[in-house]
């Protein structure tokens, strides 16, 4: 019987996506100032691309130079605001307050003057990204925190340690991890977990769940997260045991 191969995992410092719709000179300035561990810069060429990537990376920073938007920046702000939890920084194309106020009203988190330096823009992005992550942790929208040492980010399938090291789970592993997090300190029955799995790429047998749990534990070890927090209740299911 063919056994599924483990999905490769990697660890790195956690870099928040920075989706940038900016002219070339601004892009070059950002690249010269940003470290790889700070932001993952995703340069786009149109408002449509911004909307698409925000759907894929809802917890991100969006930087828009209004002159590049191809439509009123306020309209793009509205689209992003309705799409998720991204924070929006707009570099206005107008020196007049009325133009900037329309962006504020549309949901922009920061609106800067057109002559703002790239360093000033970057500091705005940095501060907003930190506040975004703090807000998400407080509301529990995107992540599960275990004694503030690590969390599970369901949207990206990642286990992320407090210091930024992370490892990505496969889709099925993430489904299991999400179910365990949502029922913390309770046993999740095997048949419940079984129903969550995408079975397209597997030849299933009685050991399938055990194999997936073993892979999750192995990936936790890769970033020094204690795999012992996932308990096996033989014949019943699994439990994420925190703060007991």
SVG drawing of the C-alpha trace seen along z (x, -y; Angstrom):
<svg xmlns="http://www.w3.org/2000/svg" viewBox="-18 -71 37 73">
<polyline fill="none" stroke="black" stroke-width="0.4" points="0.0,0.0 1.3,-3.4 1.9,-5.6 1.5,-9.4 4.7,-11.3 5.3,-13.9 4.9,-17.5 8.1,-19.4 8.2,-22.1 10.5,-25.0 11.1,-27.4 11.9,-31.0 11.2,-34.3 7.6,-35.3 7.3,-38.0 4.0,-39.8 2.9,-40.2 3.2,-43.8 1.2,-44.2 2.5,-47.2 0.9,-49.1 3.6,-51.7 5.7,-53.2 9.2,-51.8 11.1,-54.4 9.1,-53.7 9.5,-50.0 13.2,-50.3 13.3,-52.4 11.2,-49.8 13.5,-47.0 16.5,-48.9 15.0,-49.4 13.1,-46.3 14.6,-43.1 13.4,-39.7 12.2,-38.8 10.1,-42.0 7.9,-42.0 7.3,-39.7 7.0,-42.3 4.4,-41.4 4.6,-44.0 1.4,-44.3 0.6,-46.4 -3.2,-46.9 -6.0,-47.3 -7.4,-44.0 -4.2,-42.2 -4.4,-43.9 -7.9,-42.5 -6.9,-39.0 -3.9,-38.9 -5.7,-40.3 -8.2,-37.4 -5.2,-35.0 -3.5,-36.9 -6.2,-38.5 -3.8,-39.4 -1.4,-41.7 -0.4,-45.4 -1.6,-47.0 0.4,-50.0 -1.3,-52.0 0.1,-55.0 -3.0,-56.7 -1.5,-57.7 -1.0,-54.0 -4.5,-52.8 -6.2,-53.3 -9.4,-54.1 -10.2,-56.4 -8.0,-55.2 -11.1,-55.4 -12.9,-52.8 -10.0,-50.4 -9.9,-51.1 -13.6,-50.1 -12.9,-46.9 -10.1,-45.9 -12.0,-46.9 -14.8,-44.6 -12.5,-41.7 -10.9,-41.0 -8.5,-42.2 -5.7,-43.8 -4.5,-47.2 -4.3,-49.9 -1.8,-52.7 -2.5,-55.2 0.0,-57.7 -2.3,-60.4 -2.0,-62.0 -3.4,-65.3 -2.0,-68.0 -5.5,-68.9 -7.1,-67.5 -10.4,-66.8 -8.8,-64.1 -7.2,-62.4 -10.3,-62.6 -12.2,-60.5 -9.6,-57.7 -10.0,-58.0 -13.8,-57.7 -13.4,-54.6 -11.5,-52.7 -7.8,-53.6 -5.7,-53.0 -3.2,-55.7 -3.2,-58.4 0.1,-60.1 0.9,-63.2 2.3,-62.6 5.8,-64.0 6.2,-61.4 9.6,-59.8 9.8,-56.0 11.3,-55.7 8.2,-57.5 5.9,-55.2 7.7,-52.2 7.5,-53.2 3.7,-53.6 3.5,-50.1 5.6,-48.7 3.5,-50.2 0.2,-49.3 1.4,-45.7 2.3,-45.4 -1.1,-46.7 -2.8,-44.4 -1.2,-41.3 -2.0,-42.5 -5.6,-43.1 -5.9,-39.7 -4.4,-38.0 -6.8,-39.9 -9.9,-39.0 -8.7,-35.5 -9.7,-35.9 -6.7,-34.3 -4.7,-32.5 -4.6,-30.2 -2.2,-31.1 -0.8,-28.7 0.6,-30.5 1.8,-33.2 4.6,-30.9 3.0,-29.8 -0.1,-30.1 -1.9,-28.5 -2.7,-30.7 -5.4,-28.8 -5.5,-31.0 -1.9,-30.2 -1.7,-26.7 1.2,-27.8 2.3,-27.0 4.1,-30.2 6.3,-30.5 6.4,-33.7 9.9,-34.6 8.7,-34.3 9.9,-30.8 7.2,-28.9 6.3,-25.7 3.6,-25.1 1.1,-22.3 -0.5,-20.4 -4.2,-21.1 -5.3,-18.0 -3.0,-18.6 -4.3,-22.1 -7.9,-20.9 -7.0,-18.7 -5.1,-21.4 -8.0,-23.9 -10.5,-21.3 -8.2,-20.7 -7.7,-24.4 -11.4,-25.1 -12.1,-22.4 -9.1,-23.0 -8.9,-20.7 -11.6,-18.6 -11.4,-15.2 -12.2,-15.5 -13.5,-12.2 -11.9,-10.3 -15.0,-10.3 -15.3,-14.1 -11.7,-14.6 -12.3,-12.0 -15.1,-14.0 -12.9,-17.1 -10.3,-15.6 -9.8,-16.1 -9.6,-12.5 -8.7,-13.1 -5.0,-12.5 -5.0,-9.6 -5.5,-5.9 -7.2,-5.7 -7.0,-3.1 -7.5,-2.9 -4.1,-4.5 -4.6,-7.7 -5.5,-10.0 -2.6,-8.6 -0.2,-9.3 -1.4,-12.9 -1.2,-13.5 2.4,-12.1 3.3,-14.5 1.8,-17.5 3.9,-16.5 7.0,-16.2 6.5,-19.6 6.0,-21.1 9.4,-19.7 11.0,-21.4 10.2,-24.8 10.6,-23.7 6.9,-23.5 6.1,-20.8 4.3,-18.1 3.1,-16.6 0.3,-19.2 -1.5,-16.9 -2.8,-13.9 -4.0,-10.6 -7.1,-9.1 -6.9,-5.6 -10.1,-4.4 -11.7,-7.8 -9.8,-10.7 -7.3,-13.5 -7.0,-16.5 -5.0,-19.7 -4.2,-20.1 -3.3,-23.7 -3.0,-25.3 -3.9,-22.3"/>
</svg>
